[in-house]
Amino acid sequence: MGKIKLKDISTRAPEGWDKTTIKEKTAKIIEELDELQNLLYAEGKHSVLIILQGMDASGKDGTIRNIFGQMNPQGVQVTSFKTPTKEELAHDFLWRIHDHTPEKGMIGVFNRSHYEDILITRVHGWCDDELAKKRMRSINDFEYLLQEHNNTHILKFYLHISQKEQHERLAERIEDPKKMWKYNASDMEESKRWDKYMTMYEDCFNNCNQPEWIITPADQNWVKEYTVAKAFYDLLKSLDMKYPQLEK
């Protein structure tokens, strides 16, 4: 895969995609994912880690609710990584992450992740380039460990929203009573650093790419949800899982 340049990648549906058709496909996939999740849990040989990254208002919460929220909650663990606590800061940056990785049979979903330690930290100057490179190497080793030693399959999605669409969604949080609880005054301040964030994300994609990132158009929720659901479905189908049988 070549170098990723986000400005060259559309945030909207590919040409020719029909909204009604895609939504019907997504609904069918989600229906089938219920059985595949049950199979994953029963076989107990694999685990799946879903990493969702994206700018504020890119739709991480909605993706989790509309795709993973339809599954058996006993088999899905969602973790949202906020600002590190004092205890977490006293350890290495991956310490708080490892405890939330999924065990065999489980699906883990990260709403933001260890990648924040090479994204927002660099944008604000809390982490310089030298430290960021060291952290990238550690992230690559960490993900290799999960994949090679715990049979964890990792899907990494960047929810690719345009700044225009982001501003419209942030404005809704001020005007819509049902969305006001999401409002955070700092979101617009962070948006002013858009270009810096794009640069740091691109550096992240190009240096932490085993597995590669799935750049997911996120201006239209129906496109985003189909892209995530389809990649997840394809992964589970590829595992060729079988229900355990009684010994005869």
NORCORGI-V416840 format. One record per residue. N is the residue number from 1. RES is the residue in one small letter. PSI is psi in whole degrees, -180 to 180 (NA if undefined). NEAR is the number of other ideal C-beta (glycine too) atoms within 12 Angstrom. Layout:
n & res & psi & near
N & RES & PSI & NEAR
N & RES & PSI & NEAR
//
This chain:
n & res & psi & near
1 & m & 133 & 12
2 & g & 180 & 11
3 & k & 134 & 13
4 & i & 128 & 25
5 & k & 109 & 16
6 & l & -31 & 33
7 & k & -18 & 17
8 & d & 0 & 13
9 & i & 128 & 26
10 & s & 146 & 21
11 & t & 5 & 31
12 & r & 178 & 23
13 & a & 144 & 25
14 & p & 153 & 16
15 & e & 134 & 8
16 & g & -7 & 8
17 & w & 133 & 20
18 & d & 127 & 15
19 & k & -47 & 18
20 & t & -45 & 12
21 & t & -45 & 16
22 & i & -40 & 26
23 & k & -37 & 23
24 & e & -40 & 15
25 & k & -41 & 23
26 & t & -44 & 32
27 & a & -40 & 21
28 & k & -42 & 17
29 & i & -46 & 30
30 & i & -37 & 29
31 & e & -42 & 18
32 & e & -27 & 23
33 & l & -28 & 37
34 & d & -44 & 27
35 & e & -39 & 22
36 & l & -36 & 32
37 & q & -42 & 35
38 & n & -40 & 22
39 & l & -42 & 28
40 & l & -45 & 40
41 & y & -44 & 30
42 & a & -43 & 20
43 & e & -39 & 24
44 & g & 29 & 20
45 & k & -21 & 23
46 & h & 158 & 33
47 & s & 160 & 35
48 & v & 133 & 46
49 & l & 120 & 40
50 & i & 123 & 42
51 & i & 121 & 46
52 & l & 118 & 45
53 & q & 155 & 40
54 & g & 163 & 44
55 & m & 165 & 41
56 & d & 138 & 34
57 & a & 14 & 33
58 & s & -11 & 38
59 & g & 29 & 38
60 & k & -47 & 38
61 & d & -44 & 27
62 & g & -37 & 27
63 & t & -44 & 41
64 & i & -45 & 35
65 & r & -45 & 20
66 & n & -20 & 25
67 & i & -61 & 41
68 & f & -20 & 36
69 & g & -11 & 21
70 & q & -5 & 25
71 & m & 172 & 35
72 & n & 117 & 22
73 & p & -18 & 17
74 & q & -19 & 13
75 & g & 4 & 32
76 & v & 129 & 32
77 & q & 118 & 27
78 & v & 130 & 30
79 & t & 126 & 29
80 & s & 122 & 18
81 & f & 114 & 30
82 & k & -166 & 14
83 & t & 131 & 17
84 & p & 143 & 23
85 & t & 172 & 12
86 & k & -41 & 9
87 & e & -43 & 9
88 & e & -37 & 22
89 & l & -19 & 15
90 & a & -5 & 11
91 & h & 176 & 15
92 & d & 157 & 20
93 & f & -18 & 29
94 & l & -5 & 31
95 & w & -44 & 19
96 & r & -17 & 28
97 & i & -45 & 32
98 & h & -34 & 27
99 & d & -17 & 16
100 & h & 5 & 28
101 & t & 147 & 34
102 & p & 140 & 35
103 & e & 167 & 23
104 & k & 136 & 26
105 & g & -10 & 29
106 & m & 158 & 34
107 & i & 123 & 42
108 & g & 135 & 37
109 & v & 122 & 39
110 & f & 118 & 38
111 & n & 98 & 30
112 & r & 170 & 33
113 & s & -162 & 42
114 & h & -16 & 39
115 & y & -19 & 42
116 & e & -26 & 37
117 & d & -3 & 37
118 & i & 13 & 39
119 & l & -83 & 36
120 & i & -33 & 30
121 & t & -36 & 26
122 & r & -40 & 29
123 & v & -39 & 28
124 & h & -1 & 19
125 & g & 16 & 14
126 & w & -14 & 19
127 & c & 119 & 24
128 & d & 174 & 14
129 & d & -38 & 17
130 & e & -46 & 12
131 & l & -37 & 19
132 & a & -41 & 30
133 & k & -39 & 19
134 & k & -41 & 20
135 & r & -36 & 33
136 & m & -42 & 32
137 & r & -39 & 19
138 & s & -39 & 26
139 & i & -44 & 34
140 & n & -42 & 26
141 & d & -41 & 21
142 & f & -47 & 32
143 & e & -33 & 35
144 & y & -43 & 18
145 & l & -47 & 21
146 & l & -43 & 34
147 & q & -42 & 23
148 & e & -27 & 15
149 & h & -7 & 14
150 & n & 7 & 25
151 & n & 38 & 25
152 & t & 126 & 34
153 & h & 125 & 34
154 & i & 129 & 42
155 & l & 125 & 40
156 & k & 118 & 38
157 & f & 130 & 42
158 & y & 117 & 42
159 & l & 103 & 43
160 & h & 95 & 41
161 & i & 149 & 41
162 & s & 156 & 27
163 & q & -34 & 27
164 & k & -48 & 17
165 & e & -39 & 30
166 & q & -46 & 30
167 & h & -37 & 23
168 & e & -41 & 19
169 & r & -38 & 34
170 & l & -35 & 30
171 & a & -35 & 20
172 & e & -31 & 19
173 & r & -19 & 23
174 & i & -33 & 19
175 & e & -31 & 14
176 & d & 116 & 15
177 & p & -30 & 11
178 & k & -14 & 10
179 & k & -1 & 19
180 & m & -28 & 14
181 & w & -20 & 11
182 & k & -13 & 23
183 & y & 133 & 21
184 & n & 119 & 18
185 & a & -25 & 13
186 & s & -16 & 15
187 & d & -43 & 24
188 & m & -33 & 22
189 & e & -41 & 14
190 & e & -35 & 23
191 & s & -27 & 30
192 & k & -17 & 17
193 & r & 22 & 24
194 & w & -52 & 25
195 & d & -38 & 16
196 & k & -43 & 21
197 & y & -43 & 34
198 & m & -40 & 30
199 & t & -43 & 23
200 & m & -37 & 35
201 & y & -44 & 38
202 & e & -40 & 29
203 & d & -39 & 29
204 & c & -48 & 38
205 & f & -39 & 33
206 & n & -13 & 22
207 & n & -20 & 26
208 & c & 78 & 37
209 & n & 30 & 24
210 & q & 89 & 23
211 & p & 164 & 25
212 & e & 155 & 21
213 & w & 148 & 34
214 & i & 107 & 33
215 & i & 114 & 36
216 & t & 113 & 42
217 & p & 129 & 34
218 & a & 7 & 40
219 & d & -28 & 29
220 & q & 119 & 29
221 & n & -35 & 33
222 & w & -31 & 30
223 & v & -46 & 34
224 & k & -49 & 40
225 & e & -36 & 40
226 & y & -44 & 35
227 & t & -45 & 37
228 & v & -48 & 43
229 & a & -42 & 41
230 & k & -43 & 27
231 & a & -40 & 34
232 & f & -45 & 43
233 & y & -47 & 31
234 & d & -39 & 20
235 & l & -51 & 32
236 & l & -40 & 33
237 & k & -35 & 19
238 & s & -16 & 15
239 & l & -13 & 24
240 & d & 52 & 13
241 & m & 153 & 26
242 & k & 145 & 13
243 & y & 136 & 15
244 & p & 143 & 13
245 & q & 154 & 8
246 & l & 141 & 5
247 & e & 137 & 4
248 & k & NA & 3
//
